[in-house]
Amino acid sequence: MPGDLPLAGQTVLVTGATGRIGAAIVERLSAEGARPVVHYSRDQAGAEALLERLGGNGLLIQADLSAGDGAFKLWREALEAAGRIHAIVNNAGIRSEVGIDADVSAWRATWQKEFQVNFFAAADLCKEAILHFQAKGGGRIVNIASRAGQRGYAAEAMPYGATKAALVNLTKSIARSFGAEGVTAVAIAPGWVRTDMAVDFIAAHGKAAAVADIPIGEMAEPSEVAELVAFVLRPSQASLNGATLDVNGGSYIR
């Protein structure tokens, strides 16, 4: 019965929903009874195909999170379409490369864009979500961070690691500040996940290089992250508030 599903009756906004991790999250949430709000930036065809796989159980919202007002536009349109949002999953993210020998304009542009998409947009959505949750009796935030935000990252991709570290800290701050009002926040920090970026890395460097520091010898599957997101959103899991959950196969992070 639909009412017996763990997330029945919940509407959940998922950003970056057309990528492998985002799509897996959306499909898992739908399978557990939630109505996903599927955010996409450019891949309209992918978003429509995803909604079709859900049997139409969801809403599609386009927004460019690299724009300064993109997150606010997304929230307004999602709320207008859904009426009530019970949770948000900040999954959208980019990874750019820039070396310390880059010229100043390229260096600054890379850092600014990475922070806009990976952190500022998530922070803006958290702001709007918290206000909504306060008015509606609570809600949940899941921020998809990264192992890179806990242990540092490669020299050519320092902006990515820095944004994910900021996202972990934001999660903890929300948990401390708003937990008493029924607003909970959890970060999930994957290591290597089998995404397009990982497939490209394997093609260039080989699988051995990708899994060299993963004790189990395998990348995570998007479905593993998705299952954990759905678990975190269950009403029975309020005490996870403020946690950072590692999905990295035992990789050293501290």
N, C-alpha and C positions, 0 to 999 in steps of 0.2 A: 504494500500500500504506500502511496506517495507520502502520507503523513508520518510513516514510520522511518523515513529516510533521515539521516542525521542533520542535514542542512535544509530540510523542507521549510518553505516559507521565507528563506533568506534571499535577498537580492545583493549580489556581490559585484562590485566594479573591479575589473582586472585590466591593468594597463599593459600595453605591449602584448596583446593577446594573440597576435598572429604568428609570433615566433614559436619555436618548438616547445620551450618551457611554458610560455603563456597559453598556448593552445592546449597543452596537456593539463594545465591548471583548470582552464575553463571546462574541459570535458569531464574532469574528475568532479568538479563542483556540481555540474549539471547532473551527473550520475548519482550524486548524493542528495539531490533534491533542490539545490539552489537554482535561482534564475541569474545567470551571469549577464553583466553589462560588458560587452566585448569592445574594448578600445583598440583602434588601429590608427596608424598615421598615414601610410601610403598604400598598404596592401588591401584595397577594398575587396578584390576578388578572393583573397585568402580569408578575409573576415566573413564574407558571404558564404564561402564553402564551409567554414567552421560552424556558422549558425545552422547551415543545412544538416551537418552531422549531428547537431544537437536536436534535430527535429523541430527547429524554430523556437526552442526554449531559450530565449535571450534577447538582448537588445544590442544594436550596433551603434557605436558613436565614434566619429572621426575627430581627431584633434592632433595638432602638431605640438608636441611637448618641448620642442627646441625653441618655440616662440615664447616670449616672456609671459604672455597671457594664456598660453595653451592649456595649462592645467586648470585654470579658472573656467575657461570655455568648456572644457571636458566635464567638469563637475556640474556646471549649470545645466548643460544639455542632458547629462546622465540623470540628474535629479528631476528635471522636467519630464523626462521619459519614464522614469521608474517610480517617482513619487516618494519612495522611501528606500534608502540604501542602508543595509545592515552591516556591510563590511567593505573594505577596499584592500586590494592586493597591488602594491606598487612593484610591478615586475619590469616595466619598461627600462631599458638601459642600452648604452652604447659603449664600445671600447675603442678608443683611438690611440694612435701611437705618435709620440713626438719626443725627440731626443733633446738632451740638454744643449746640444750644439745647434739646435734650430734657431732661426732668427726670432727676434722678440715678438713680432706680429703673429707668426705661426704658433709659437709657444703659448702666448696669451689666448689666442683664438681656440686652441685645442682644450686648454683648461676651462675656459668659459663655457664652451659648448658641452663638454663632458659634465660639468657641474650643473648646467641648466637642465639637461635631460635626466641625469642619474640622481641628482639630489634636490635642486631647487623645485622642479616640477613635483617630485614626491612630497617635499615639505609643504608646497602650496596645497596639494590635495589632502594632506594630513590636516592642515589648518581648517579647510572647509569641512572635512569629514568630522573632525572633533566638534565643531560648532553644531553640525547636524545631529551628531550622536548625543550631545548634551541636551538638545531639545527633544529628542525622541526616545530617551531612556537607555542609551548606550549603543555600543557598536565596537567593531574590531578592525584593527589595522595590521596587515602583514606586509613587511618590507623585505623584498628579496635583495639581500646584501651579497657578500662574497667572502670566501676565504682570503681573498686579496686585501680586504679591509681589516683583517685581523693580524696579518703577518707581514704586511708590506707587499710590494709588487715589483715587477721587472722595471728596469730603468726607463725603457721606452714607453711604458704604460703607467707611469706614476699617477696621472690624473684619475684613472679608473680606480686604483686602490684607495686613493684619497676620498673619492666620492662615496665609496662603499663603507669606509670607516666612519664618515660623517653620518651615513644612513643608520649604522648600528647605534651611534650615540643619540641620534634623534629618536630612535625607537625607545631607548632606555629613558630618555627624558619624558616622552609621552607617557610611558608606563608609570613613572614616578609621579607625574603631575596630574594625570587624569584618571588613574585607575579607580579612585574612590567614587568617580562619577559614572562608572560602568563602561569606560572607554579603555580597552586593552590593546596593547601593541606587542608584537613579536617579530623578531628578525630571523630570517632563514639564510644561512650562509653556505651556499654550495661551493665546492671546488670545481674541478672540471666536470662539466655535464655534456652529454653527447648532443651538442647543438651544431648548427652550421659552422660556427666559428671553430669548434673543436674538430669537426670533420676537415675543415681547411687546414688546420694546424697539423693533423695527422698526415694529410696528403703531402704537406711540405717537409715535415720533420720525422714522420713515422710514429707509430703508436707507442713504441718504447719510450720515446722522449716525452710524450704526453703523460704517461702513467708512471714515470720513473720514481716519483716521490709519493705515490699512492700505494699504501701497503697491500690493499686487496687487488691491485693490478688492473683495475677497471675504472672507467669514468662512471659517474652516476647517469642514470637514465632520466629524461624529463619526467617520466611517470613517478619516480621516487620523490621528486620535489613536489609534484602535484598532490600526491597522497598525503604528504606532510602538511601542505597548506590546508587541505580539507580537514585534516585532523585538528589543526590549530583553531580552525573556525568553529568547531563543535561547541555548543553551549556548555558542555561539561568540562571544558579546558580553560576556565578563567584563570587558574593559578599559574599558567604559563606566561602571564603578563610580564614583560620585560626580558624574556629569555632570548638568547641567540642560539639557534639550533644549527649545528654543523652537519653538512652533508658532503663529506669530503673523503670518505674511504679510509679514514685514519691518518690523513696528512698532518704533518706537524704545523701548527698554526701559532704557537706562542714562543 
